[in-house]
Amino acid sequence: MVFLQSNALHVFKQLKLQTRLRNATAFEKQKLAAQYMDFMRSKDINPLKALLYQLPTGIIFMSFFVGLRGMAQVKSCVDRSLDNSPHPHGSASLFTM
């Protein structure tokens, strides 16, 4: 959390440099890109560090997605097997003894 707060302090200057970079000529873009890289190095800002906090969320999302998808496939397989059941009441053969 401290990392995110420390990066938030520099957002205004980052946005200002990015805006100037978009509106610059080719020579100015090269010069401003170098300034932007120096700024990021001096403040120890790494854009990939922000992804480290999103990685666990992505892993949890994918786990839920794969699990729910697997449950849906099992249910559809059970439904298909019940449709082909020789019992006259379909699913009743599974629940009665």
N, CA, C and O atoms as a DFTB+ gen file, in Angstrom:
388 C
 N C O
     1  1       0.819      -1.187       0.000
     2  2       0.000       0.000       0.000
     3  2       0.868       1.258       0.000
     4  3       0.531       2.249      -0.648
     5  1       1.955       1.217       0.709
     6  2       2.856       2.367       0.760
     7  2       3.420       2.650      -0.629
     8  3       3.598       3.806      -1.016
     9  1       3.697       1.586      -1.369
    10  2       4.217       1.752      -2.728
    11  2       3.216       2.522      -3.588
    12  3       3.601       3.438      -4.316
    13  1       1.943       2.159      -3.509
    14  2       0.929       2.828      -4.316
    15  2       0.785       4.288      -3.917
    16  3       0.595       5.148      -4.777
    17  1       0.874       4.576      -2.630
    18  2       0.761       5.953      -2.176
    19  2       1.960       6.782      -2.624
    20  3       1.807       7.946      -2.992
    21  1       3.142       6.192      -2.594
    22  2       4.321       6.947      -3.004
    23  2       4.291       7.243      -4.498
    24  3       4.757       8.296      -4.932
    25  1       3.746       6.323      -5.286
    26  2       3.621       6.590      -6.717
    27  2       2.547       7.626      -7.005
    28  3       2.668       8.389      -7.963
    29  1       1.502       7.666      -6.194
    30  2       0.421       8.625      -6.398
    31  2       0.905      10.062      -6.232
    32  3       0.330      10.977      -6.823
    33  1       1.938      10.272      -5.449
    34  2       2.467      11.622      -5.253
    35  2       3.062      12.197      -6.535
    36  3       3.105      13.414      -6.712
    37  1       3.515      11.333      -7.417
    38  2       4.201      11.786      -8.623
    39  2       3.314      11.757      -9.859
    40  3       3.791      12.030     -10.961
    41  1       2.048      11.436      -9.701
    42  2       1.153      11.300     -10.854
    43  2       1.001      12.618     -11.600
    44  3       0.997      12.627     -12.831
    45  1       0.878      13.727     -10.888
    46  2       0.667      15.017     -11.551
    47  2       1.828      15.349     -12.481
    48  3       1.617      15.751     -13.625
    49  1       3.053      15.182     -11.988
    50  2       4.209      15.483     -12.831
    51  2       4.293      14.500     -14.002
    52  3       4.680      14.886     -15.105
    53  1       3.933      13.238     -13.771
    54  2       3.937      12.255     -14.849
    55  2       2.955      12.659     -15.941
    56  3       3.293      12.635     -17.125
    57  1       1.750      13.028     -15.550
    58  2       0.737      13.416     -16.527
    59  2       1.157      14.654     -17.305
    60  3       0.906      14.754     -18.506
    61  1       1.793      15.591     -16.624
    62  2       2.262      16.797     -17.284
    63  2       3.314      16.467     -18.341
    64  3       3.273      16.995     -19.453
    65  1       4.260      15.588     -17.987
    66  2       5.286      15.181     -18.945
    67  2       4.686      14.398     -20.109
    68  3       5.101      14.576     -21.255
    69  1       3.714      13.537     -19.826
    70  2       3.079      12.759     -20.883
    71  2       2.305      13.644     -21.847
    72  3       2.321      13.407     -23.055
    73  1       1.628      14.660     -21.327
    74  2       0.886      15.589     -22.181
    75  2       1.834      16.366     -23.080
    76  3       1.580      16.525     -24.274
    77  1       2.928      16.848     -22.501
    78  2       3.916      17.562     -23.316
    79  2       4.513      16.642     -24.375
    80  3       4.813      17.086     -25.483
    81  1       4.685      15.381     -24.047
    82  2       5.258      14.404     -24.968
    83  2       4.331      14.157     -26.155
    84  3       4.800      14.019     -27.285
    85  1       3.026      14.102     -25.913
    86  2       2.060      13.867     -27.000
    87  2       2.017      15.023     -27.994
    88  3       1.817      14.806     -29.189
    89  1       2.199      16.230     -27.515
    90  2       2.056      17.414     -28.365
    91  2       3.377      17.934     -28.921
    92  3       3.420      19.053     -29.434
    93  1       4.435      17.172     -28.838
    94  2       5.765      17.644     -29.229
    95  2       6.124      17.188     -30.643
    96  3       5.510      16.280     -31.204
    97  1       7.137      17.850     -31.195
    98  2       7.680      17.432     -32.485
    99  2       8.613      16.248     -32.251
   100  3       8.845      15.846     -31.111
   101  1       9.149      15.690     -33.344
   102  2       9.978      14.482     -33.245
   103  2      11.207      14.721     -32.355
   104  3      11.520      13.898     -31.495
   105  1      11.899      15.848     -32.562
   106  2      13.091      16.145     -31.767
   107  2      12.723      16.368     -30.299
   108  3      13.407      15.883     -29.397
   109  1      11.632      17.107     -30.070
   110  2      11.187      17.371     -28.707
   111  2      10.736      16.084     -28.013
   112  3      10.945      15.910     -26.812
   113  1      10.111      15.181     -28.786
   114  2       9.663      13.909     -28.215
   115  2      10.841      13.108     -27.682
   116  3      10.763      12.497     -26.616
   117  1      11.937      13.122     -28.441
   118  2      13.113      12.388     -28.008
   119  2      13.669      12.983     -26.710
   120  3      14.031      12.260     -25.782
   121  1      13.727      14.291     -26.671
   122  2      14.243      14.986     -25.494
   123  2      13.314      14.784     -24.289
   124  3      13.790      14.533     -23.182
   125  1      12.004      14.892     -24.493
   126  2      11.046      14.722     -23.402
   127  2      10.984      13.264     -22.925
   128  3      10.786      13.009     -21.737
   129  1      11.150      12.318     -23.838
   130  2      11.169      10.908     -23.445
   131  2      12.354      10.631     -22.529
   132  3      12.238       9.879     -21.561
   133  1      13.489      11.240     -22.840
   134  2      14.660      11.082     -21.977
   135  2      14.409      11.712     -20.609
   136  3      14.790      11.143     -19.586
   137  1      13.769      12.883     -20.584
   138  2      13.431      13.539     -19.318
   139  2      12.464      12.671     -18.499
   140  3      12.598      12.543     -17.283
   141  1      11.502      12.091     -19.189
   142  2      10.514      11.240     -18.519
   143  2      11.191      10.004     -17.906
   144  3      10.878       9.620     -16.780
   145  1      12.102       9.394     -18.637
   146  2      12.827       8.230     -18.119
   147  2      13.686       8.627     -16.911
   148  3      13.749       7.896     -15.923
   149  1      14.342       9.783     -16.998
   150  2      15.144      10.259     -15.864
   151  2      14.268      10.521     -14.636
   152  3      14.641      10.198     -13.508
   153  1      13.098      11.112     -14.881
   154  2      12.161      11.375     -13.787
   155  2      11.740      10.064     -13.119
   156  3      11.713       9.971     -11.892
   157  1      11.413       9.060     -13.923
   158  2      10.967       7.776     -13.374
   159  2      12.099       7.082     -12.609
   160  3      11.863       6.453     -11.577
   161  1      13.302       7.198     -13.113
   162  2      14.450       6.597     -12.406
   163  2      14.727       7.332     -11.100
   164  3      15.003       6.700     -10.080
   165  1      14.655       8.665     -11.124
   166  2      14.968       9.434      -9.919
   167  2      13.951       9.189      -8.802
   168  3      14.303       9.239      -7.623
   169  1      12.703       8.925      -9.163
   170  2      11.651       8.684      -8.166
   171  2      11.445       7.190      -7.905
   172  3      10.555       6.810      -7.144
   173  1      12.261       6.348      -8.530
   174  2      12.187       4.886      -8.385
   175  2      10.784       4.376      -8.721
   176  3      10.192       3.597      -7.974
   177  1      10.271       4.836      -9.859
   178  2       8.962       4.414     -10.338
   179  2       9.173       3.373     -11.431
   180  3       9.862       3.618     -12.421
   181  1       8.569       2.216     -11.231
   182  2       8.629       1.149     -12.219
   183  2       7.194       0.807     -12.599
   184  3       6.435       0.357     -11.740
   185  1       6.793       1.003     -13.855
   186  2       5.402       0.747     -14.231
   187  2       4.994      -0.712     -14.047
   188  3       3.810      -0.996     -13.872
   189  1       5.931      -1.626     -14.082
   190  2       5.593      -3.037     -13.930
   191  2       5.307      -3.428     -12.484
   192  3       4.690      -4.463     -12.231
   193  1       5.756      -2.600     -11.527
   194  2       5.484      -2.895     -10.116
   195  2       3.990      -2.846      -9.827
   196  3       3.496      -3.585      -8.975
   197  1       3.274      -1.987     -10.527
   198  2       1.827      -1.882     -10.311
   199  2       1.129      -3.182     -10.685
   200  3       0.085      -3.503     -10.116
   201  1       1.674      -3.925     -11.616
   202  2       1.075      -5.190     -12.021
   203  2       1.223      -6.259     -10.944
   204  3       0.426      -7.197     -10.900
   205  1       2.208      -6.139     -10.090
   206  2       2.403      -7.120      -9.036
   207  2       1.207      -7.177      -8.085
   208  3       0.910      -8.233      -7.525
   209  1       0.523      -6.052      -7.900
   210  2      -0.635      -6.018      -7.019
   211  2      -1.873      -6.564      -7.709
   212  3      -2.823      -6.960      -7.034
   213  1      -1.887      -6.596      -9.033
   214  2      -3.026      -7.127      -9.771
   215  2      -2.887      -8.617     -10.040
   216  3      -3.877      -9.277     -10.353
   217  1      -1.697      -9.154      -9.927
   218  2      -1.450     -10.557     -10.221
   219  2      -2.270     -11.503      -9.326
   220  3      -2.897     -12.419      -9.860
   221  1      -2.297     -11.332      -8.010
   222  2      -3.122     -12.243      -7.194
   223  2      -4.608     -12.173      -7.556
   224  3      -5.299     -13.191      -7.542
   225  1      -5.094     -10.985      -7.878
   226  2      -6.494     -10.848      -8.270
   227  2      -6.772     -11.623      -9.550
   228  3      -7.805     -12.282      -9.669
   229  1      -5.860     -11.547     -10.497
   230  2      -6.018     -12.287     -11.750
   231  2      -5.996     -13.787     -11.535
   232  3      -6.761     -14.520     -12.161
   233  1      -5.131     -14.239     -10.661
   234  2      -5.045     -15.672     -10.380
   235  2      -6.340     -16.160      -9.730
   236  3      -6.845     -17.225     -10.085
   237  1      -6.875     -15.398      -8.789
   238  2      -8.131     -15.782      -8.132
   239  2      -9.276     -15.788      -9.145
   240  3     -10.100     -16.702      -9.145
   241  1      -9.329     -14.772     -10.007
   242  2     -10.374     -14.713     -11.032
   243  2     -10.305     -15.928     -11.948
   244  3     -11.325     -16.555     -12.235
   245  1      -9.111     -16.256     -12.402
   246  2      -8.961     -17.406     -13.304
   247  2      -9.356     -18.703     -12.602
   248  3      -9.955     -19.580     -13.225
   249  1      -9.033     -18.838     -11.322
   250  2      -9.407     -20.035     -10.575
   251  2     -10.923     -20.176     -10.489
   252  3     -11.464     -21.260     -10.707
   253  1     -11.609     -19.075     -10.170
   254  2     -13.060     -19.112     -10.127
   255  2     -13.641     -19.424     -11.502
   256  3     -14.575     -20.218     -11.619
   257  1     -13.096     -18.806     -12.534
   258  2     -13.591     -19.015     -13.893
   259  2     -13.467     -20.476     -14.296
   260  3     -14.423     -21.067     -14.798
   261  1     -12.295     -21.058     -14.079
   262  2     -12.066     -22.453     -14.451
   263  2     -12.960     -23.368     -13.616
   264  3     -13.519     -24.332     -14.140
   265  1     -13.096     -23.079     -12.335
   266  2     -13.961     -23.898     -11.480
   267  2     -15.416     -23.850     -11.897
   268  3     -16.069     -24.888     -11.995
   269  1     -15.930     -22.654     -12.142
   270  2     -17.324     -22.519     -12.568
   271  2     -17.557     -23.153     -13.938
   272  3     -18.597     -23.765     -14.181
   273  1     -16.592     -23.002     -14.814
   274  2     -16.706     -23.613     -16.136
   275  2     -16.745     -25.138     -16.018
   276  3     -17.531     -25.798     -16.698
   277  1     -15.900     -25.689     -15.156
   278  2     -15.898     -27.137     -14.934
   279  2     -17.220     -27.621     -14.357
   280  3     -17.731     -28.667     -14.757
   281  1     -17.778     -26.853     -13.406
   282  2     -19.067     -27.245     -12.832
   283  2     -20.174     -27.199     -13.883
   284  3     -21.056     -28.058     -13.892
   285  1     -20.135     -26.208     -14.761
   286  2     -21.144     -26.106     -15.815
   287  2     -21.024     -27.271     -16.790
   288  3     -22.040     -27.793     -17.249
   289  1     -19.819     -27.681     -17.110
   290  2     -19.636     -28.804     -18.021
   291  2     -20.116     -30.100     -17.394
   292  3     -20.720     -30.924     -18.081
   293  1     -19.865     -30.302     -16.114
   294  2     -20.325     -31.515     -15.431
   295  2     -21.844     -31.544     -15.408
   296  3     -22.450     -32.587     -15.653
   297  1     -22.470     -30.396     -15.113
   298  2     -23.924     -30.340     -15.068
   299  2     -24.501     -30.644     -16.436
   300  3     -25.499     -31.359     -16.524
   301  1     -23.916     -30.133     -17.501
   302  2     -24.445     -30.405     -18.837
   303  2     -24.268     -31.880     -19.201
   304  3     -25.111     -32.448     -19.895
   305  1     -23.186     -32.502     -18.742
   306  2     -22.989     -33.935     -18.994
   307  2     -24.032     -34.755     -18.240
   308  3     -24.555     -35.731     -18.779
   309  1     -24.339     -34.374     -17.003
   310  2     -25.346     -35.077     -16.215
   311  2     -26.711     -34.911     -16.858
   312  3     -27.482     -35.867     -16.946
   313  1     -27.014     -33.690     -17.310
   314  2     -28.296     -33.439     -17.964
   315  2     -28.442     -34.302     -19.213
   316  3     -29.514     -34.855     -19.460
   317  1     -27.378     -34.423     -20.001
   318  2     -27.435     -35.246     -21.212
   319  2     -27.622     -36.713     -20.872
   320  3     -28.363     -37.421     -21.554
   321  1     -26.957     -37.174     -19.819
   322  2     -27.098     -38.586     -19.446
   323  2     -28.498     -38.862     -18.919
   324  3     -29.011     -39.967     -19.096
   325  1     -29.131     -37.879     -18.271
   326  2     -30.499     -38.071     -17.782
   327  2     -31.488     -38.083     -18.933
   328  3     -32.503     -38.777     -18.874
   329  1     -31.201     -37.320     -19.979
   330  2     -32.082     -37.301     -21.144
   331  2     -32.103     -38.656     -21.829
   332  3     -33.124     -39.030     -22.406
   333  1     -31.024     -39.388     -21.784
   334  2     -30.933     -40.697     -22.432
   335  2     -31.290     -41.831     -21.477
   336  3     -31.100     -43.003     -21.803
   337  1     -31.806     -41.486     -20.300
   338  2     -32.117     -42.490     -19.281
   339  2     -33.289     -43.357     -19.739
   340  3     -34.257     -42.839     -20.296
   341  1     -33.214     -44.674     -19.511
   342  2     -34.321     -45.550     -19.891
   343  2     -35.516     -45.459     -18.935
   344  3     -36.599     -45.955     -19.246
   345  1     -35.319     -44.831     -17.783
   346  2     -36.389     -44.707     -16.805
   347  2     -37.476     -43.793     -17.367
   348  3     -37.154     -42.766     -17.964
   349  1     -38.753     -44.137     -17.194
   350  2     -39.830     -43.329     -17.782
   351  2     -39.931     -41.919     -17.197
   352  3     -40.463     -41.018     -17.846
   353  1     -39.424     -41.722     -15.979
   354  2     -39.514     -40.386     -15.359
   355  2     -38.194     -39.636     -15.425
   356  3     -38.015     -38.675     -14.677
   357  1     -37.285     -40.018     -16.262
   358  2     -36.022     -39.306     -16.457
   359  2     -35.121     -39.373     -15.254
   360  3     -34.499     -40.407     -15.008
   361  1     -35.031     -38.302     -14.498
   362  2     -34.088     -38.217     -13.395
   363  2     -34.527     -38.965     -12.157
   364  3     -33.763     -39.040     -11.195
   365  1     -35.711     -39.515     -12.140
   366  2     -36.200     -40.207     -10.947
   367  2     -35.342     -41.404     -10.595
   368  3     -35.277     -41.790      -9.428
   369  1     -34.676     -42.008     -11.585
   370  2     -33.859     -43.178     -11.306
   371  2     -32.639     -42.832     -10.450
   372  3     -32.090     -43.715      -9.791
   373  1     -32.210     -41.591     -10.445
   374  2     -31.064     -41.195      -9.639
   375  2     -31.445     -40.955      -8.179
   376  3     -30.625     -41.141      -7.280
   377  1     -32.671     -40.547      -7.951
   378  2     -33.053     -40.103      -6.618
   379  2     -33.912     -41.097      -5.862
   380  3     -34.194     -40.884      -4.683
   381  1     -34.335     -42.170      -6.500
   382  2     -35.134     -43.173      -5.798
   383  2     -34.341     -44.444      -5.628
   384  3     -33.416     -44.717      -6.394
   385  1     -34.693     -45.212      -4.639
   386  2     -33.980     -46.469      -4.391
   387  2     -34.869     -47.640      -4.663
   388  3     -34.444     -48.785      -4.510
